[in-house]
Amino acid sequence: MQNSVPLYRHSIAANDCRNVSIASPQTKDHTGNMTRLPINIMLFIKIILVIDFAYSSNETPLPQSKKILITQIKEWVAKEKNINQADIKVAALDRRLIVPECPTYFDISFPFSSDTQQVRVNCSEIGWKAFIRVSIEGAKMFYVYKDDFPKGHRIQKVDIELADENRVGHNSGLIKNVDAIKNQILKRSVLTGQLVRLQHLSRSVEVYVLKKDKLTGEPLMADDYVRTLRPVAGASAAQKFPERLLENALIARSLPAGYVLQERDLKQRRRVLVAQETLTRGRLLSPSNARMEDYYGDLLPDAMLSTKGIEHLEVIRTIQAGSPLRESDVRVAALINKGDTVNLRVGRGSLLITVSMEALESGKLGEQIVLLNPESGEKVKAVVSGIRTANGL
C-alpha cells in the first residue's frame, strides 16, 4: 500500500508533463499558447475601451428647453397627485423628441381622467403640443391619515399624506390615488398614521338640516338651515335635490329643528302668468287681464311662463281670477271674424293707403282671408296682421 501512493503520484506527474510538453521535445506548442493568452486579453481590453469611448461620445447633455419641460411636468404632477417630485419619472430623454422654447409655462394636463401614465403638454403661443409618458414610484403610493378624524368627517387632500413602503402591511383596499377620496366621508373614526383604505370610506351626498322650527308658509332663509354630508345609502331620494331649490322657497308644512329637508317640504317660487280677473270663454288675453306673478307650489307642465304673444290668444273655458294660466286653457284667437269691418293696408313704395273692407270669412294671425270693398263690390285677398287689420297682397 505504501508503494502504491508514489506510483500514483508519478503517474499524474507523467500525464501532466506530457500535456504541457515539459518532458516532450515539442515545447513550441506550450510556448505558443502561453504567449497568445496575454495578447488576447489586451485586445479585449482595447475593444471595451473603444466601445465605451464611442458610447460616451454619443451622450449629449439635455437641451435647456427639455430640462425646463421635465421640471414643469414634475412640478405639475406632484401638485395634482400630492406626491414628491422625486417619485416622478418623465420619459422625455428620447433625442427624437425636440422640445421648442415656450415663451410662457407649458400647459400640462392629463388627457384622460382615468389615465395618469401620460400627460398632454401644450405651448399655445407657438402651436406645439406633445404627449409625454410619466411614471410614479408605486412603492410609495400609499396614504395615511395626518390626524385623528371622527365618523362622518369629509376627507380632503390635506387630511392624508404618503406613507413609506416599510409602513405598509397587507395592501387590501389601500388608496393609491388621491382622487379616490373625492366626495367621501368616513364610516368610522380613524387615527393618525392609520392607512387609508376603501373600507373606511363611503360616497356622500349633501343634505340640508333645519337649525330652527319652521311653520307652514314661512319663507326659508339661508340661515335657517345647515349643509351636512350623509352616506348615499343613508339619504332618501327625496332628500337629494339641488340647493337652488331652497332659494326664495316657502315651507309647505310645519317642521322641527334638526329635520332633514325633502323636496316636497318646499314651495318653490316661480314666475307664471296669472289671471287678474275672471276670464270667460272667448275672452282675448291682454296685459291688463293676465300678468306675470310669483307663484308658490306645484305647477302643471303646461303652465304659461311668459307674456309673449298673449294678445293673439283667447281662453276656451272660464278661468277664475288668481289662477295660473295653462297652454291648454287658450288657443290662437280669430283676430278677424266674418262680417267685421277690417282696415286693409296697402303699400305702394313709400305710400301707405288704408281702406275699410268687410270680412267675408274669419281668420287668425297670418292666415289669408277674402275681403269685400262695399263701395265697388270688389273682392280682394289679404293676410291677417292684427285685430281687425290686414295687409294687402
Secondary structure as GFF3:
##gff-version 3
##sequence-region A 1 393
A	DSSP	alpha_helix	4	20	.	.	.	ID=ss1
A	DSSP	alpha_helix	27	58	.	.	.	ID=ss2
A	DSSP	alpha_helix	64	81	.	.	.	ID=ss3
A	DSSP	three_ten_helix	85	87	.	.	.	ID=ss4
A	DSSP	beta_strand	88	90	.	.	.	ID=ss5
A	DSSP	beta_strand	107	109	.	.	.	ID=ss6
A	DSSP	beta_strand	118	123	.	.	.	ID=ss7
A	DSSP	beta_strand	128	136	.	.	.	ID=ss8
A	DSSP	three_ten_helix	138	140	.	.	.	ID=ss9
A	DSSP	beta_strand	143	145	.	.	.	ID=ss10
A	DSSP	three_ten_helix	157	159	.	.	.	ID=ss11
A	DSSP	beta_strand	160	162	.	.	.	ID=ss12
A	DSSP	three_ten_helix	165	167	.	.	.	ID=ss13
A	DSSP	three_ten_helix	178	181	.	.	.	ID=ss14
A	DSSP	beta_strand	184	186	.	.	.	ID=ss15
A	DSSP	three_ten_helix	198	200	.	.	.	ID=ss16
A	DSSP	beta_strand	201	210	.	.	.	ID=ss17
A	DSSP	three_ten_helix	222	224	.	.	.	ID=ss18
A	DSSP	beta_strand	225	231	.	.	.	ID=ss19
A	DSSP	three_ten_helix	232	234	.	.	.	ID=ss20
A	DSSP	three_ten_helix	237	239	.	.	.	ID=ss21
A	DSSP	three_ten_helix	243	246	.	.	.	ID=ss22
A	DSSP	beta_strand	250	251	.	.	.	ID=ss23
A	DSSP	three_ten_helix	263	265	.	.	.	ID=ss24
A	DSSP	beta_strand	266	267	.	.	.	ID=ss25
A	DSSP	beta_strand	269	275	.	.	.	ID=ss26
A	DSSP	beta_strand	290	296	.	.	.	ID=ss27
A	DSSP	three_ten_helix	310	312	.	.	.	ID=ss28
A	DSSP	beta_strand	313	315	.	.	.	ID=ss29
A	DSSP	three_ten_helix	327	329	.	.	.	ID=ss30
A	DSSP	beta_strand	330	332	.	.	.	ID=ss31
A	DSSP	beta_strand	334	336	.	.	.	ID=ss32
A	DSSP	beta_strand	341	348	.	.	.	ID=ss33
A	DSSP	beta_strand	351	359	.	.	.	ID=ss34
A	DSSP	beta_strand	363	364	.	.	.	ID=ss35
A	DSSP	beta_strand	368	372	.	.	.	ID=ss36
A	DSSP	beta_strand	379	386	.	.	.	ID=ss37
A	DSSP	beta_strand	389	392	.	.	.	ID=ss38
###
